[in-house]
Amino acid sequence: MSRWIAKGLKGGIHTTRFPETVTTGEEGAPSTVRVRLQGLNPAVALAASSRCPTSAISTDGSETAGELRFDAGACVLCGRCSREFPSAFTQVRDPRVAVVSRDRLRATFSWDEEHELAPVSLQATAQLLQQATSRLFRHSLHIRHVDAGSCNGCESELQMLSSPYVDLQRLGIFFTPTPRHADVLLVTGVVTHSMTGPLLETYAAMPSPKLVIAAGACAISCGSFENSSLTNGPLDRLLAVDAYIPGCPPTPQALLHGLLLAVGRAGERYRAGQEEPDGA
């Protein structure tokens, strides 16, 4: 008997039970970053924005009066903010970070001479999924993945969805090579000019109703390639996006949560700038 077969029989089943149960941080990788208002002050806000390589953290003004803007959709998880300013920025290891509204990935904080630093309310503008569409996909889902110009980091995590540990098929979710059989278009990468045509053709070939998911910082905001002359992204400039999965790259369980969220089988928990996830 092969030693690997013997080792497998001895070890037993190790498939994750996510999303039935969640062990935060079991993958050992952060999913995104959350701003902690209690540890944030004007000096920290200005210093953190100067450290951020993708303008996920940006500021206007001075220590006397100003504003900090945080965009989890542009965060590449470099860890500079959480290492240098741990009281104000903390890494989130809960994989349930996908959202259906782009605004939930953004947080704005302002300060002036007379008032302490406080959050600024942002109104969500993205349309929520229709209940009828959610019911259609409740039992099975077929995904067509398009790499629109990525570094292959997101693809390496997507491959893990079909591994014995994650076992995507146990939830009735499958990858398909043809858009004509697909319910969901899952896009990674910055959407380069050369991939814009194939991406739109893939979307047009899918039967209705069809969902679109932006996975990773590049698809959500172009990440490190924001304002590049080589891209047409972010994705929601071209297509209406039903779910955003932040991360660089998103972890396999974060990707799984985004898929379940898009079809109404999971709820939103993450909001940038919120101390604890919804329902915690």
C-alpha positions in Angstrom: 0.0 0.0 0.0 1.3 3.5 -0.9 2.5 5.4 2.1 0.4 8.3 1.1 -2.8 6.2 1.1 -1.8 4.9 4.5 -1.1 8.5 5.7 -4.5 9.6 4.4 -6.4 6.8 6.1 -4.6 7.5 9.4 -5.2 11.2 9.2 -8.9 11.0 8.5 -11.0 13.8 6.9 -9.7 17.3 7.1 -12.1 19.2 4.9 -13.1 22.5 6.3 -16.7 22.9 7.6 -16.8 26.6 6.4 -19.3 28.3 6.2 -21.1 26.1 8.7 -18.5 26.9 11.3 -15.7 29.5 11.1 -12.4 29.3 12.8 -11.0 32.8 12.3 -7.4 32.8 11.2 -7.2 29.1 10.5 -5.6 29.9 7.1 -3.0 32.0 8.9 -3.5 34.9 6.4 -5.3 38.2 6.8 -8.4 38.9 4.7 -8.4 42.7 4.9 -7.8 45.6 7.2 -10.1 47.4 9.6 -9.7 51.0 10.9 -10.0 51.4 14.7 -11.3 54.8 15.5 -10.3 54.6 19.1 -6.6 54.4 18.2 -6.7 56.9 15.3 -5.6 60.5 15.7 -4.6 63.2 13.1 -0.8 62.5 13.5 -1.3 58.7 12.9 -3.7 59.3 10.0 -1.2 61.6 8.2 1.8 59.2 8.8 -0.2 56.1 7.7 -1.2 57.7 4.4 2.4 58.4 3.6 3.3 54.7 4.1 0.5 53.3 1.9 1.7 52.1 -1.5 -1.7 52.1 -3.3 -3.5 55.1 -1.7 -5.8 52.7 0.1 -5.1 55.2 3.0 -5.2 58.8 1.9 -5.5 62.1 3.7 -6.2 65.8 3.0 -5.3 68.7 5.3 -3.1 68.9 8.4 -3.1 67.9 12.1 -5.3 70.9 12.7 -8.1 70.0 10.3 -8.3 67.3 7.7 -9.8 64.0 6.5 -8.6 60.4 6.2 -10.1 58.0 3.6 -9.6 54.3 3.8 -10.5 51.9 0.9 -10.2 48.2 1.6 -10.8 47.5 -2.1 -7.5 49.1 -2.9 -5.6 47.5 0.0 -2.9 45.0 -1.1 -2.3 43.8 2.5 1.3 45.0 2.6 0.9 45.2 6.4 2.7 48.6 6.8 -0.2 50.3 8.5 -0.9 47.5 11.0 2.7 47.0 11.8 3.6 50.6 12.4 0.2 51.8 13.8 -1.4 48.7 15.4 -3.7 50.7 17.6 -5.4 52.3 14.6 -5.2 49.6 11.9 -5.8 45.9 12.5 -5.7 43.0 10.2 -8.9 41.0 9.8 -8.5 37.3 9.7 -12.2 36.4 9.5 -12.7 35.3 5.8 -16.3 36.7 5.7 -15.2 40.0 4.2 -17.1 40.1 0.8 -19.7 42.8 0.3 -22.3 43.6 -2.3 -21.9 47.4 -1.9 -18.6 49.1 -2.9 -19.2 51.7 -0.3 -18.9 49.2 2.5 -15.2 48.9 1.6 -14.7 52.6 2.2 -14.5 54.6 5.4 -13.9 58.4 5.8 -12.9 60.1 9.0 -12.5 63.9 9.6 -11.1 66.2 12.3 -10.9 69.8 13.1 -9.7 72.1 15.9 -12.9 71.9 18.0 -13.9 68.3 17.4 -12.3 64.9 17.9 -11.7 62.6 14.9 -15.1 61.1 13.8 -16.4 59.0 11.0 -18.2 60.5 8.1 -21.3 58.7 6.9 -21.3 57.2 3.4 -24.5 56.2 1.7 -24.5 52.9 -0.1 -25.3 53.2 -3.8 -24.9 49.7 -5.1 -28.1 47.7 -5.8 -28.8 44.7 -3.6 -29.4 41.4 -5.2 -33.1 40.6 -6.0 -34.6 37.8 -3.9 -35.9 36.0 -6.9 -32.4 35.8 -8.4 -31.0 34.5 -5.0 -33.6 31.7 -5.0 -32.6 30.6 -8.5 -29.0 29.9 -7.4 -29.7 28.6 -4.0 -29.0 24.9 -4.8 -26.2 25.0 -7.5 -23.9 27.5 -9.1 -21.6 27.3 -12.1 -18.7 29.8 -12.3 -16.8 31.1 -15.3 -13.5 32.6 -14.2 -11.8 35.2 -16.4 -8.3 36.4 -15.6 -8.4 40.0 -17.0 -4.8 40.8 -16.2 -3.5 39.5 -12.8 -0.2 38.5 -11.3 -1.6 34.9 -10.8 -1.9 35.4 -7.1 -5.7 35.3 -7.1 -5.6 32.3 -9.5 -3.4 30.3 -7.0 -6.1 30.9 -4.3 -8.9 30.0 -6.7 -7.2 26.6 -7.4 -7.5 25.8 -3.7 -11.3 26.0 -3.9 -11.2 22.6 -5.7 -8.8 21.0 -3.2 -10.0 18.3 -0.8 -9.7 20.8 2.1 -12.1 23.4 0.8 -14.1 21.1 -1.5 -16.2 23.7 -3.3 -18.4 21.0 -4.8 -19.8 20.0 -1.5 -21.8 23.2 -1.6 -23.1 22.7 -5.1 -20.6 25.2 -6.7 -18.6 24.2 -9.7 -16.3 25.8 -12.3 -17.3 25.6 -15.9 -15.1 26.1 -19.0 -17.9 27.7 -21.1 -19.8 30.9 -20.4 -23.0 29.4 -21.8 -23.3 27.2 -18.8 -22.2 29.8 -16.3 -24.3 31.6 -13.6 -21.5 33.7 -12.3 -18.7 35.6 -14.0 -15.8 35.8 -11.5 -13.1 38.3 -12.6 -9.6 38.7 -11.3 -7.0 41.3 -12.5 -7.0 44.9 -13.5 -8.9 44.5 -16.9 -6.2 45.3 -19.4 -7.1 46.8 -22.8 -6.4 43.5 -24.5 -8.7 41.6 -22.2 -11.6 44.0 -22.3 -13.1 42.5 -25.5 -12.9 38.9 -24.4 -14.3 39.8 -20.9 -17.3 41.6 -22.4 -17.9 38.7 -24.9 -17.8 36.2 -22.1 -20.4 38.2 -20.2 -22.6 38.5 -23.3 -22.5 34.8 -23.9 -23.8 33.9 -20.4 -27.5 33.2 -20.0 -29.6 35.5 -17.8 -29.9 36.0 -14.9 -26.1 36.3 -14.4 -24.0 37.6 -11.6 -20.6 39.3 -11.6 -18.0 39.1 -8.9 -14.8 41.2 -8.6 -12.2 39.2 -6.7 -9.1 40.9 -5.4 -7.8 44.5 -5.1 -6.9 44.7 -8.8 -10.4 43.9 -10.1 -12.0 46.1 -7.4 -9.8 49.2 -7.7 -6.8 48.3 -10.0 -4.6 48.2 -6.8 -1.1 49.1 -7.6 -2.0 49.9 -11.2 -4.6 52.6 -10.5 -4.7 55.2 -13.3 -2.4 53.1 -15.5 -2.7 53.7 -19.2 -2.7 50.0 -19.8 -6.0 49.2 -18.0 -9.7 49.8 -18.5 -10.5 48.8 -14.9 -11.7 48.7 -12.2 -14.3 46.1 -13.2 -17.4 48.1 -12.1 -16.5 50.7 -14.8 -17.4 48.0 -17.4 -20.0 45.8 -15.7 -22.4 46.0 -12.8 -20.8 44.1 -10.0 -22.9 42.0 -7.5 -20.2 41.2 -5.0 -16.7 42.5 -4.1 -14.1 40.2 -2.5 -11.2 42.3 -1.1 -7.7 41.0 -0.6 -4.3 40.6 -2.4 -5.0 37.9 -3.0 -8.3 36.9 -1.3 -8.0 33.7 0.8 -9.9 30.6 -0.4 -12.5 31.0 2.3 -12.9 34.7 1.5 -13.6 33.7 -2.1 -16.1 31.1 -0.9 -17.9 33.6 1.3 -18.1 36.0 -1.7 -19.7 33.4 -3.9 -22.2 32.5 -1.2 -22.9 36.1 -0.6 -23.6 36.8 -4.2 -26.3 34.1 -4.3 -27.9 35.0 -1.0 -26.5 32.1 1.0 -24.4 34.2 3.3 -24.6 37.7 4.9 -22.4 40.7 5.0 -20.3 41.2 8.1 -17.5 43.6 7.1 -17.6 47.4 6.9 -14.4 49.4 6.7 -14.0 51.5 9.8 -16.3 49.4 12.0 -14.8 48.0 15.2 -16.5 44.6 15.0 -18.2 42.7 12.2 -21.9 42.9 11.8 -23.7 40.4 14.0 -20.6 39.7 16.1 
